[in-house]
Amino acid sequence: MKKILSHSIIILILGILVAACSIFQYPVQVTDQTQSATSSPRTDFQPGDPTTVPPGSEIKDPDFQAGVAAYKSKDFEQVQNLMEQVIRKNPRLAPPYWYLGRAKYEKGDYESALQQMEKALAIDPNYALAYADRGIINSALGNESQAVADLQHALELDPSLAKAHHNLGVHYYEQGQLDLAIQEYDLAVQIDSTRSSSWETRAQVLRAMGRLDDCTQSASRAIDNDAQNWSAYATRASCYADVGNGEQASADISVAVKNGPQDAEVVAQACAIMTDMRANQQAIEYCTSSIALEPSDYKSIINRGVAYFNSENYQQALNDFSSALEFGEIPVAYSNRGNAYMKLSEYQKAVDDYKKSLDLYPNGYVYYSMGFAYTQLQDYESALSAFEQGDTLDPERSSENYRLWGKAQVYDRLEQKDKALELYTRLIDQYQHQRPEAYYFRGRIYEEKGMNEAAIEDYQVFLELASQMPNNAYLQMLAYDLNERIENLKK
């Protein structure tokens, strides 16, 4: 299973957080399917019509049967010992190699596991289950194209293999092919409706698709099938959090972490979800626990950095983003470290980090972040160029509040007053009183143009709005001596 990436760590920019989260879960359960020493391809499959007898059920060797029992009880050391004995007695049976390969996979010996699946397939070239597990092992070894080919061939031989559908869904999910992923997970749970891991990962795909009610229902089915699948509680919590049900999300997270405090995956999910919910102190605690359990979990390090950032502890956030970058060139770590540098008024360092992020992954939000950094450096031409590149990447977002504001400010400083005036007016028309300072700066332009009545009107609206936000230091600075200016304009 891969670590979940918090929505919040994708981009931190002026309070706008954009998400794309994912958990990629390899099977934690095995649905055993029929395969004998010699198999024939199946052509009679209909979804919902599984075949379920243990592999090698026709083998009467007591050592083999004891090995199957050990496999069911997850005593993989004993499985290895017994299946090796069976193979010494009769090396021409395929299922013992499959069990031996599975045992080695569960013990983390992927190369040896792959060799055992190869031996099983040499004996029985139509052994669909061995193809499926060879695909899973190849994926663990990073041989993704071979993994997909193995899984697809397994399903050509036996379309009723739920685990093959599940793991093919994992691949499509990782590639962002959500429609294909959900098709595979739908088949997996049709074939084996008791498969908790498939219901859970299906929920994660549904969440990524924005189908949040379906996400909650699928995660609940995972829990119904395995009440001790603690990561399913965390997955359901993420669905609840996305629809704003913080109370239920917190309850599910508490269940998950209380029962799985040493489960790095569960704690990493809790870290990410609490970061998204801006429960900053709880997020920091969970992320710290996750990092202690898995020091190489750079995503939890970034999530903790986001929680520190949201807590206005910018130096600690900077430290975490820098720590994450020790694990490689991570675009989101660069962009978020750039945000921390912005808060620490180190604008050139912010620009440098934004550039590194954009070299790895062009993103409209990061271009705008870089534009704001250039604005602080008074390099307005570069700022405008960055804003334009951001709009080129995300044209549908070009009229968002902060984008109009950034461009208006730059045009204002470049003395392109008509363009600035147009943008301030669009800000006011589209967002009304959400950006009070737009009234102030539009008033300044009106004043420069000799349009005193329009300037006075804007200044008065601004003062009224600023009076409602006495703790906003920026607005109070702009409001200083504005009444005197209004009186002078009236003369």
N, C-alpha and C positions, 0 to 999 in steps of 0.2 A: 504494500500500500504506500502511496506517495503522500507527502505532507500536504495539508490544505493550505492554500494561500489566501490570506484575508483579503476581503474586498478593499479594505482601507489602504493596503500597502501598494495598490496599483498606482494611484496618483494622489498626492496630497497637494491641492492647489486651491487656495482661498476658500477652504471649507467644503469644496466639492470633492466627493470621493466616488470613484467609479470602480466597478467591480467586474471581476471574472474569476470566480473561485472554483476550485475543483479538488476532489479527492479521487485518486485513482486506486482502486482496491483490487488486488489480486485475490483469487478465491481463498476463503478461510475454511470452506467446507468442500468436501468432494462428494459429488453424486455419482456413485459407482454405476457403471453401465455394463451390459452384457458384452463380453468379448471372450471367445475361446481361443485355443491354440491356433486354429485356422478359421478365418472369418470371410464372409462374403459381404459386399456392399449392400446396404439396405436401401430400398426404393419405395417403401410403403409408409413412410412417416407422415403423420398428421400432427400439427401442434396440439399439445395436450395429451399425447399418447406415448408416454415414456416407456422405455424398457429398463427395468431395475432389478437386476440380480448381480451379485458381486462378481467381478472379473475372476475367471478361473474356477467358477463354482463346480465345474465338472471334475476338477482335480481332487483325488481322494487322499493324497499324501498327507499324513497327520502333521508333518512339519509345515506344509503349506497352509493347512487349515488353521494351525496355531498362529502362523504369520498373519493370516487374514484377521484373526481375532485381535492380535497385537496392533494391527493397523487401525482397526476400529477404535481401540482404546488409546491410540496415539503414542504407543510405545515404539518409537521408530528405531531405536537401537536394537530392540528385540526383532522387529520386522527384518532389519538388515541381516542379523545373525541367522534367522530361520530361512529366509529366502536364499541366502548364499548356500545353505545346506541343501535345499531343494534343487538348486541349479547344479550343484556338484553331482547330485544323483541323476538328474535328467536335464541336460542343458538345452533340450529342444522344445521346451515349453515357453511360450511368450509371457503369460501372466506373471510368473515369478520375477522376470526382469522389470516388468511394469511396477510391481510393488517395491522392488529394490530401488528403482529410480525415484519413485515417490518418496521413499524413506530418506534417500540422500538429498532430495530437493528440500524436504522439511528440515533437514539438518544444515542446509545452506551450502552443500557440496554440489554446486550446479554443474560443473564440468563432468563429474562422475555420474550425476543423474542423467545428463544428456547421453552419455555412453550407454547407460542401461536401456534408455528408450530406443536408441539405435539398434541395440541387440534384439529387443522385442520386435522391432519392425523388420529386421533381417529375417526373423523366423516367420512373421505374419505380416506381409506387406499391406494387408487390409485392416490392420488393427487401429480402428478409429480412435480409441481412447488413448493409445500411445502417441498418435499424431497430435491429439489435443494437448497432452502433457508435454510433448516435445515443444509445442508452440509456447506453452507457459514458461518452460525452462529457457528457451531461446530468448524470450522477452526479458527474463531476469538477467540474462547474459548480455543484453543490449543488442541482440540480433533481431531487430524488429521486423524487417522485411521477411526473414525466414519464419519468424513467429506467426505472422499473418498468413503466410502460405500454408504452414502446418495446420493452423486452426481452420482455414477454409477447406483444406483437403479432408480434415477430420469430419467436417459437416457434410461434405460430398458423400463420404462413406456412411455416415450415420447422423442425419439431421436432428436426432433426438438428444444429442449431447448438450445438456444445459450448460455445462462448464465451458464448452467451446463457444457457445453463444455469449456467455458472460465475458470471457476474456477477449473475444473479438470486439465486444462492446467497449471494453477497456481501451483497446487500440483506437477505435473511432473517437472515443471521448477525448483521449489525449491529443488527437489530431484536430479537435474542434468540430468534428463531423457529427453534430448532435442528433440529427435526424436518423442517421445510420446507427448510431449508438443506441438510441431508444428502441429501434426495431429489434436489435439483438437482445436487449434486456427484456423487452416484452415477450420474446420467444422463450428466453431463459425461465421466466417466472410462469409462463404457460405450461412449459414442460415439467418444471419442478416448482410447484407453488410453495414448497416448504423451504426453499433456498433463501435463507435470511440475507446472505451477502449480496445476492442479486437484487433483492428488494431494496436493500440499502443503497447500493451503487446506482440503481435505477433512480432512486430519489435524488441523488446528487446530479444526475443528468437532467432530470426534470427541473431542478433548481436552476441549473445553468440556462435552461430554456425559458425560464420565467414562469413556469407552471407550478406556482408555489402551493396551491391547494393539493394538487396531485403529488407534489413532493412530500408534503406532510403525510398523506395517506400511504404512500409507498414506504416511507420510513416507519410508519406505524405497523405495516404488515411485516417488516423486518423484525420489529420488536415482538410482535405476536408469535412469530415463528421461533424466535430465540430471545427469551427475556434477558439473557446475559450477554447479548450483543451490545456492549456498552457504546461502541462507536456509532451504532444506529441511533442511540439517544442523542449523541452529539450532532449527527446529521439532521435529525428531526429538529433539534434546537436551531440549526442554521435556517431551516425553513420558517420556523416561527419568528426568528429574528428578522427575516426579510419582510415579513408582513407586519412588523411592528408589535408583535406579541412578545414583549420582553420578559414578562412574568413567566410564561410557559417555557420560553427559551432558557431562562436562568434555571428553572426547575429541572429541565432535561439535562442541562450541563452539569448540575449538581449531582444528579444520579450517575451520569457517565463518569465523572471524575472520582466521586466517592467510591465507586465499585471498581474503577480501573486506574488507580493512582499511579501505577507503574507501567501503564500502557502508553507508550510514547505517542502513538497515533491519536488516542483519545484526548490526551492532554494537549497535543498540538491543535486539534480541532477546537478545544475549549479556548485556547489562546487566540485563535483566529476569530472565533465568533464573538468573544468578549471585546476584541479590538474593534470589530465592525459595530458593535453596540455602543462603543465609546464608554464602556465600563472600565475605565482606564486602570484603576488600581488592581481590580480583579484580573484584567488582561495581563498586566505586568507579572502578577504572581503566577498565573498559569503558564505564561511564556517562559518565565524563569525556570519553572519545573520542567517544562518540555525540553528546554536547552540542557538542563542537567541530565535528563534521561537520554537525550540524543544530541551531543555537542555539535554534530555536523548539520543539525536542522537549521539551515540558514533562513528558512521562511519564518520560523518562530523568532529568530533573532530580528528579522525585519519587522514582524508584527509587534514585537516588544518596542522596537524603535518608534513605530507609529503611535503606540500607546504613550510612550514618553513624550513624543511630539504633541499629541493631543492634550497632555498634562502640562504643556509649556516648559518641559524640561528638555530644552533643545540641545544642550551639550551631550546629555546622555543618549538622546536620539541619534545624534551625529556619531557617537561612539558605536552604537549598535549597527547603524548602516555601514560604517567602515568595517566592522567585524564581519558582516555578511559578505562584503566584497573580497574578503580573504579566501572565500570559497569559489571565486570566479567572477567573470564579467557579467553582472546581473543588472539589466537595465533599470528595474524598479529600485534597486538599492542606490544606484547613481542618482536617479531623479529625486528620491526622497532625501538623500544626503544633500542634494542641491537645495531642497526646501528648507532643511535645517540650517544650511549656510545662509540662506536668505533671512531667516529669523535672527541669526547671529550677526547680520549686517556685513557678511563676507561675500559681497556680490560677485566678484570676479571668480571666486572659487565655485560659487553657485553656477555661473555660466559654464565653467569648465566641466562640471559634473553633468549638467543638462546636455552638453554636447556629446559626452561619452554615452549617455543614455540614448540619445537620438541616433548616434552612429549604429547602435545595436538594434534599436527598435523605434522607428519614426512614429511619433505620437503627437496629436494636436495639442493635448493638454501640456505636454512637456515643452513644446514650442512656445506656448503662452507663458509658462513659468519662466522660460529663458528670456522672453520679451520683457517681463516685469523686472527681471534682474538687470537687463540692459537699460531699462528706464531709470533704475536706481543709479546706474553708472553714468547717466546722462548721455548715453549713446543711443539717441532716439532713432536714427536711421536703422541701426541693427535691430532695435526693438520692433520697429514697424515691419521689417523683413521677417522677423520671427513670427509676429502675429499673422502676417499674410500666409506664411507656410503652414501655420496651424489651421487657418481657415481653408486652405487648399486640401488638407488631409480630412478635415471635418466640416465641410461646407454647411451641413445642416445645423451646426452649433455656432455659426458665426455671429448670431444675434443674441447669444446668451449674455446675461448681465455682465459678468466679469470681462467678457471679450469686448463688448461695446465700450466698457469703461477703459480698458487698457488702450484701445485704439484712439478713443477720444482724448485721453491724456497725452498720448504721443503726438497726435495732430496739433493739439493745443500748444505743446512745447516747440513744435516745428513751425509755429506761426501760420499753420494752415487752418485759420479760424473758422472758415465756412464748413469745412469737413468736421471739425471738432464740434461746432454748433449743431450740425445735423445729428451727430452721434449722441451728444448730450440729450437732444430732444427725443431721439428714439429711446434712449434709456428711460427718460421720464414717462413717455407715452406707454412703453411696454411694461415697465416695472413700478410705475407710480412712485411710491415713497420708499422703495427698498434701497435706493441709493441716494440719500439726502444730499450728498456733496455734488451730485450732478446739477442740482438747482444753483448751488454756489458758483460753480465754474461756468455754467451757462450765463448766470447773472454777470460774471466778470466780462464775458464776451459781449453781452448786450451793452454793458457800460462802456467798453472800448469803442463800440460802434455808435455811441451817443444815444442809444435807445434806453433812456433813463427809466421810463415807466416800467418797461419790461424787466429791467435789471432790478428795480425796487421790488417788483412782485416776486421775482425768483428769490431774492435775498430774504424777504419776509417769510416765504414758505420754508426756506432752509432754516431760519432761526426757530420757527415753530417746531420743526422736526428735531433739530438739535437740542431744543429744550427738553424733549422727551427722552433724550439719551445723555444724561449728565455725566456718565462715566466713560463716554467715548472721547478720549483725549484728542483724537484727530479732529472730530467735529467741533469740539470746544475751541481748539486752536483756530480753526477757520472762522468761528463765530466771533472771535475777539475783535473788538472795535467795529463790528459790522453795523451796529446801530448808528454809530457816528457817520459811517460812510453813507448810510441810507439818508440821514438828515442832510448831508452835503448835497446828495443827488436831488433832493426835493427843492433845494434853493434855486 
